[in-house]
Amino acid sequence: RHWLAAGLGCGGGAFTGRLALCDEHIANLSKEHPNDPLLLVRPDTVPEDITLIVKAKGLLTARGGGTSHAAITAKTLGRICVVNCRAMEVDEAQNEVRLAGKKFLPGDWLSINGDTGDIYAGKHEVQSRRS
């Protein structure tokens, strides 16, 4: 398995997507890989990040709790979200994320489980939920 770490799952099921840290990454990845879902990765979120969260289908943060801005916004928008992954370091200056001794760059695939909080390296098949 490709398990890296765990945070606090905020519901929504499982998600796999290309890592993006900012609006520039979202724009570039949307052009280069228009059919690939995006995972927004942030140290935490603030209200100004709403435009980024809307463009991504999943959200992963290093800080925050079940009632944090990231968690509430993700739930409201129907996004799959994991917050409070203390083992993750988001280096916005270097445009990289470090997890379990590994470095991930914009465009790399990460997978999250919004129910368990688990985070995995790579692209993984996920099943959609049926009502």
C-alpha positions as CSV (number, residue, x, y, z in Angstrom):
1,R,0.0,0.0,0.0
2,H,1.0,3.6,-0.5
3,W,-0.2,4.9,2.9
4,L,1.6,8.1,3.9
5,A,-0.1,9.7,6.9
6,A,-3.5,10.5,8.4
7,G,-5.4,13.6,9.3
8,L,-8.9,14.2,10.3
9,G,-11.4,13.0,7.7
10,C,-14.3,15.4,7.2
11,G,-16.5,13.0,5.2
12,G,-17.3,12.6,1.6
13,G,-15.6,9.3,0.7
14,A,-12.4,8.7,-1.2
15,F,-10.7,11.0,-3.7
16,T,-7.7,10.9,-6.0
17,G,-6.4,13.9,-7.8
18,R,-3.4,16.0,-9.0
19,L,-1.8,18.1,-6.3
20,A,-2.2,21.9,-6.6
21,L,-1.0,24.5,-4.1
22,C,-2.3,27.7,-5.6
23,D,-4.4,29.3,-8.4
24,E,-1.5,29.2,-10.8
25,H,-1.1,25.5,-10.4
26,I,-4.8,25.0,-10.8
27,A,-4.8,27.0,-14.0
28,N,-1.8,25.2,-15.5
29,L,-3.0,21.7,-14.5
30,S,-6.5,22.4,-15.9
31,K,-4.9,23.2,-19.2
32,E,-2.4,20.4,-19.3
33,H,-4.7,17.7,-17.9
34,P,-8.3,19.0,-18.4
35,N,-10.0,15.7,-17.4
36,D,-8.0,15.1,-14.3
37,P,-9.5,16.1,-10.9
38,L,-7.5,18.4,-8.7
39,L,-6.6,18.1,-5.0
40,L,-5.9,21.5,-3.3
41,V,-3.2,21.2,-0.7
42,R,-2.8,24.0,1.8
43,P,-1.2,24.6,5.2
44,D,-4.7,25.8,6.2
45,T,-7.4,27.8,4.5
46,V,-8.7,31.3,4.9
47,P,-11.9,32.8,3.4
48,E,-10.0,34.2,0.4
49,D,-9.2,30.6,-0.6
50,I,-12.8,30.0,-1.5
51,T,-12.0,30.5,-5.2
52,L,-9.4,27.8,-5.1
53,I,-11.6,25.4,-3.2
54,V,-14.4,25.8,-5.7
55,K,-12.0,24.9,-8.6
56,A,-10.6,21.7,-6.9
57,K,-12.7,18.6,-6.1
58,G,-10.7,17.6,-3.0
59,L,-9.0,19.5,-0.1
60,L,-6.1,18.5,2.2
61,T,-4.7,20.7,4.9
62,A,-1.9,20.5,7.5
63,R,-3.9,22.3,10.1
64,G,-7.5,22.7,11.1
65,G,-10.2,20.8,12.9
66,G,-13.7,19.5,12.2
67,T,-15.1,23.0,12.5
68,S,-12.3,24.8,10.7
69,H,-12.8,27.0,7.7
70,A,-11.5,24.2,5.4
71,A,-13.8,21.5,6.8
72,I,-16.9,23.7,6.8
73,T,-16.3,25.1,3.3
74,A,-15.5,21.6,1.9
75,K,-18.7,20.1,3.4
76,T,-20.8,23.0,2.1
77,L,-19.4,22.6,-1.4
78,G,-19.6,18.8,-1.4
79,R,-15.8,18.4,-1.5
80,I,-13.9,15.5,-0.1
81,C,-11.6,16.8,2.6
82,V,-8.9,15.8,5.1
83,V,-7.7,18.4,7.6
84,N,-5.1,18.5,10.4
85,C,-2.5,16.3,8.8
86,R,0.2,17.3,11.2
87,A,2.8,15.0,9.5
88,M,2.5,17.0,6.3
89,E,4.6,20.0,5.5
90,V,3.4,22.4,2.8
91,D,6.3,24.6,1.5
92,E,4.6,27.2,-0.6
93,A,8.0,29.0,-1.4
94,Q,9.4,25.7,-2.9
95,N,6.1,24.6,-4.3
96,E,6.3,21.2,-2.6
97,V,4.6,19.0,-0.1
98,R,6.5,16.7,2.2
99,L,4.9,13.6,3.6
100,A,6.5,10.4,5.1
101,G,9.9,11.5,4.0
102,K,8.7,11.9,0.4
103,K,8.5,15.1,-1.7
104,F,5.4,15.8,-3.8
105,L,5.2,18.5,-6.5
106,P,2.3,20.2,-8.3
107,G,0.8,17.7,-10.7
108,D,1.7,14.6,-8.6
109,W,-1.1,12.3,-7.7
110,L,-2.3,12.0,-4.1
111,S,-5.3,10.2,-2.7
112,I,-7.3,10.9,0.4
113,N,-10.1,9.2,2.3
114,G,-12.5,11.8,3.8
115,D,-14.0,9.2,6.1
116,T,-10.9,7.8,7.7
117,G,-8.5,10.7,7.2
118,D,-5.9,8.5,5.5
119,I,-3.6,9.9,2.8
120,Y,-1.9,7.8,0.1
121,A,0.7,8.4,-2.6
122,G,-0.3,8.0,-6.2
123,K,-3.5,7.6,-8.2
124,H,-6.0,5.0,-6.8
125,E,-9.3,3.8,-8.1
126,V,-12.2,5.0,-6.1
127,Q,-15.8,3.9,-6.1
128,S,-18.5,6.5,-6.4
129,R,-21.2,6.4,-3.7
130,R,-24.7,5.6,-4.8
131,S,-27.7,7.0,-3.0
